Amino acid sequence: AIPSLSLSSCVLGQYSGDPDSDDPDARLGYLEDPTVPEGSSCPTFAAAVLKINNERWDGVPFMLKCGKALDERKAEVRIQYKDVPGDIFNGGTVRNELVIRVQPDESVYVKVMTKTPGMSFNLQETELDLTYKSRYKDARLPEAYERLILDVFVGSQMHFVRSD
């Protein structure tokens, strides 16, 4: 079970414009949009940490972030592994991480800290990368909902939770 979130455990915000931007759309903030009611307090960004109360996920934070008009448009799941006890590198490492990118540029990659080859004791972050565009150059990858729309046309309910 996931406990209810309180506003005190969330970060909410609105995007503001960047008057120095070369992009005309980026110069305007949320409140400068003519379709937005004056003085609106509607958030355009949210970040929260969820916890699942069971033995398997005890102590594992699930960090959720979403927003409108961010620097990047992407949808991905990032899993950061716990730090190893007994750090022999004096804090010079970053956590290993599994990234599953849904869009854009579908990919699965693992970011790991590795020792550089040779006699030195230097560390480097390395990626084990499966980017679909690179690996499957000749394959046609469907867009986000293209597969589901095709399933509707052929009458397949395999990817749908409900039958109606």
C-alpha positions as CSV (number, residue, x, y, z in Angstrom):
1,A,0.0,0.0,0.0
2,I,1.2,3.5,-0.8
3,P,0.5,6.1,1.9
4,S,-1.4,9.2,0.8
5,L,0.8,12.1,-0.2
6,S,0.7,15.4,1.7
7,L,1.5,18.7,0.0
8,S,4.4,19.1,2.4
9,S,6.1,16.1,0.8
10,C,5.6,17.5,-2.8
11,V,7.3,20.3,-4.7
12,L,4.9,22.3,-7.0
13,G,5.7,25.2,-9.3
14,Q,4.9,27.2,-12.4
15,Y,7.2,27.8,-15.2
16,S,8.3,31.4,-15.9
17,G,9.5,32.9,-19.1
18,D,13.1,33.5,-20.2
19,P,13.2,37.0,-21.8
20,D,16.7,36.3,-23.2
21,S,15.7,33.1,-25.0
22,D,15.9,32.8,-28.8
23,D,12.7,30.8,-28.8
24,P,9.7,33.1,-28.8
25,D,7.6,30.5,-27.0
26,A,10.2,30.2,-24.2
27,R,10.0,34.0,-23.5
28,L,6.5,33.7,-22.1
29,G,5.8,32.3,-18.7
30,Y,2.6,30.4,-17.8
31,L,0.8,33.4,-16.5
32,E,1.6,35.4,-19.7
33,D,-0.3,32.8,-21.8
34,P,-3.5,34.6,-22.9
35,T,-5.6,31.4,-22.4
36,V,-4.6,31.2,-18.7
37,P,-6.8,33.0,-16.1
38,E,-5.1,35.9,-14.5
39,G,-3.5,35.1,-11.2
40,S,-3.9,31.3,-11.7
41,S,-2.1,29.2,-9.1
42,C,-2.4,26.0,-11.2
43,P,1.0,24.1,-10.9
44,T,2.9,23.3,-14.1
45,F,5.5,21.2,-12.3
46,A,5.3,18.6,-9.6
47,A,7.8,16.4,-7.9
48,A,7.0,13.8,-5.2
49,V,8.5,10.9,-3.4
50,L,6.4,7.8,-3.0
51,K,7.1,4.9,-0.6
52,I,5.5,1.5,-0.8
53,N,4.7,-0.1,2.6
54,N,5.8,-3.7,2.1
55,E,8.8,-5.8,2.8
56,R,10.1,-5.9,-0.8
57,W,10.2,-2.1,-1.3
58,D,11.0,-1.0,2.3
59,G,13.3,2.0,2.1
60,V,13.1,2.4,-1.7
61,P,12.0,5.9,-2.7
62,F,10.0,6.3,-5.9
63,M,10.7,9.8,-7.2
64,L,8.2,11.2,-9.6
65,K,8.7,14.3,-11.6
66,C,6.5,15.8,-14.4
67,G,5.9,19.2,-15.9
68,K,5.1,21.4,-18.8
69,A,7.6,23.6,-20.7
70,L,10.6,21.8,-19.2
71,D,14.0,21.9,-21.0
72,E,13.5,18.3,-22.3
73,R,10.5,16.3,-23.3
74,K,11.0,12.8,-22.2
75,A,9.3,9.9,-20.4
76,E,11.6,7.5,-18.6
77,V,12.0,5.3,-15.5
78,R,15.2,5.6,-13.6
79,I,16.2,3.1,-11.0
80,Q,19.1,4.2,-8.8
81,Y,20.8,1.3,-6.9
82,K,21.8,1.7,-3.2
83,D,25.3,2.8,-2.3
84,V,27.6,-0.1,-1.4
85,P,28.6,-0.1,2.2
86,G,32.2,0.5,3.0
87,D,33.0,3.2,0.4
88,I,36.7,2.7,-0.5
89,F,36.6,5.6,-3.0
90,N,35.9,8.4,-0.4
91,G,32.6,9.5,-2.0
92,G,34.1,9.8,-5.5
93,T,31.4,7.6,-7.0
94,V,27.8,8.2,-8.2
95,R,25.1,5.6,-7.8
96,N,24.7,2.9,-10.5
97,E,21.5,3.5,-12.4
98,L,19.2,1.6,-14.8
99,V,17.3,3.9,-17.2
100,I,14.4,2.8,-19.3
101,R,13.5,5.6,-21.7
102,V,10.0,5.4,-23.3
103,Q,10.2,8.5,-25.4
104,P,11.9,10.1,-27.2
105,D,14.5,7.7,-28.6
106,E,13.4,4.5,-26.9
107,S,16.3,2.9,-25.1
108,V,17.5,0.9,-22.1
109,Y,20.8,1.6,-20.6
110,V,22.8,1.0,-17.4
111,K,25.1,3.6,-15.9
112,V,27.8,2.0,-13.8
113,M,31.0,3.2,-12.1
114,T,34.0,1.4,-13.4
115,K,37.7,1.5,-12.7
116,T,39.7,2.8,-15.7
117,P,42.1,0.2,-17.2
118,G,45.7,0.2,-16.1
119,M,47.6,0.7,-12.8
120,S,45.7,3.8,-11.7
121,F,42.8,3.8,-9.2
122,N,40.6,6.2,-11.2
123,L,36.9,5.8,-11.7
124,Q,34.8,6.6,-14.7
125,E,31.0,6.4,-15.3
126,T,30.3,4.1,-18.2
127,E,27.0,3.3,-20.0
128,L,25.9,-0.1,-21.3
129,D,23.6,1.2,-23.9
130,L,20.7,-0.3,-26.0
131,T,19.3,2.6,-27.9
132,Y,16.7,1.2,-30.3
133,K,17.5,3.7,-33.1
134,S,21.2,2.6,-33.1
135,R,20.7,-1.1,-32.6
136,Y,17.7,-1.6,-34.9
137,K,18.5,0.8,-37.7
138,D,16.3,-0.9,-40.3
139,A,13.4,-1.5,-38.1
140,R,10.4,0.8,-38.1
141,L,9.5,1.7,-34.5
142,P,5.9,2.6,-33.9
143,E,5.0,5.9,-32.3
144,A,3.6,6.1,-28.7
145,Y,0.0,5.0,-29.4
146,E,0.4,3.6,-32.9
147,R,0.5,0.0,-31.6
148,L,-2.6,0.4,-29.5
149,I,-4.6,2.0,-32.3
150,L,-3.6,-0.9,-34.6
151,D,-4.8,-3.3,-31.9
152,V,-8.2,-1.5,-31.9
153,F,-8.5,-1.8,-35.6
154,V,-7.7,-5.6,-35.6
155,G,-9.9,-6.2,-32.6
156,S,-7.1,-7.3,-30.2
157,Q,-7.6,-6.6,-26.5
158,M,-4.2,-7.9,-25.4
159,H,-2.8,-4.5,-24.4
160,F,-6.0,-3.2,-22.7
161,V,-6.9,-3.6,-19.1
162,R,-10.7,-3.6,-19.6
163,S,-12.9,-5.2,-22.2
164,D,-15.2,-2.2,-22.8
